[in-house]
Amino acid sequence: MTSPKILVIEDVVIHSPACKISETTDLSLRFKGECEKLIEDSHIINNIDIKKRLQKLGYAVSDITNFGENIISRISELTPNLVLINLYLPGKINNLQVGDIIQQKFNIPVLYLVDDCQVNRLDTKYYQHHGNCISKHYNQRELYAAIEEALYKHKIENRLQSPQKWLTVINCMACAVVVTDNHGCIEVMNPAAELLTGWQQWEMLGQNIGQVLSIRDSHTGEKIENLVQQAMVTGEVIKLPDNCILTAKDGKQIPIGDSIAPIRDRNDKITGTVIVFQDISDRKEVEAQLVYNAFYDSLTLLPNRVLFQDRLQQAFERSKRQKGYKFAVLFLDLDGFKEINDHFGHSVGDSFLAAIARCLESCLRSGDTIARFGGDEFAILLEDIVDITVATQVAQRIHETLKSSVDVNGKQIFTTASIGISLSHHGYEEPGLFLRDADIAMYRAKGKGKANYVVFQE
């Protein structure tokens, strides 16, 4: 390979520590002395000085040479671990081009020695893609750190750029991984992606990612598209939307989550995307269970106080917006439940409450809400009613239903209930007052004897 025409500038080719100094060597000896200038009033490296410095740091200097027609063959013979180039720019950047050739042809890292003024003349982004640099006015600590950093970065980049290692890592991942090119066409699918989607890699190579990653919003049913294009256009990691449902090859609906990230080459150019996703069904079930536990009573499976108050708040807000919209709150307490617990035991008492919950539900419309407030107390929300008659009819229906015995583990148990009722009107300033007044009315009903209801009045 013919090297580009260049200025005759001396360079140094070195090997990675062949005779590294002992780890126990006193650091004060390794980096002793003040910063010394590598070059004084000249752009030529002081060969003896640089050689001594490198050897003192534990490196073997393979050769000190000039740029010339045989530079490529010379590097081929020496097979160094790193090339140190004295970068002199009187108006051209051929030395950077030669450095590129060295890195690309031989996969050898390059470290440039530059004057401080030269750094300002180089485009930073361009320069970063050609190699590492160190000021010519370095000290030994800085030289050692620069060389080690260049060697380490090169080692890591080689690991990451090894296709076989990449494939090994991807194939071992528990998450599904799909790699696309910059047109969104599939290049790689790992076994986890094949298992989750139902598609085999050989079927989908070269196909658009949309065929494998057919996803919709579980709430709206709308198809979610262009996520891969979005990651490539923005150059940013895109999270898969919440409530994302994957339709597998067999039509199975699977909730998935994770992200799509752009893939960049050494020149920071986006060459494709990597999509990482996983089945989050278990997580969704746990989340749903947590939500259920937060809003439902575990014994009766009815809404609890929190959910009831939320629905009461909504009804209250609706009554303020809609003229003529009315609702009622019933507060119910079982008569003599303590005696049932004492006589049959708490286990039977709990089963009895669960059975009573089903009885109360049977007395309501599908849109009404009944909640257990704790113990033997229940609250009912009747929405969109004409007048108080609807609420009193529900109370009467509950009394009629409770006249029949409830079978619990072969035991026939009877009970009655005291019910207080409050009706919505514009005098209420906040929804909690409906519950307060229904509770007051319930105690008035209990005072009248068992199986009574009372409508609250000021």
Helices and strands as residue ranges (DSSP letters): E 10-15, H 27-30, H 47-56, E 60-66, H 71-78, E 82-86, H 94-106, E 110-114, H 116-121, H 124-128, E 132-135, H 140-161, H 163-172, E 176-181, E 186-189, H 191-197, H 201-204, H 209-212, E 215-217, E 223-224, H 227-234, E 238-239, E 244-247, E 253-264, E 270-279, H 281-295, H 305-321, E 327-335, H 337-344, H 346-362, E 369-374, E 377-383, H 388-402, E 406-408, E 411-413, E 416-423, H 432-447, E 453-455
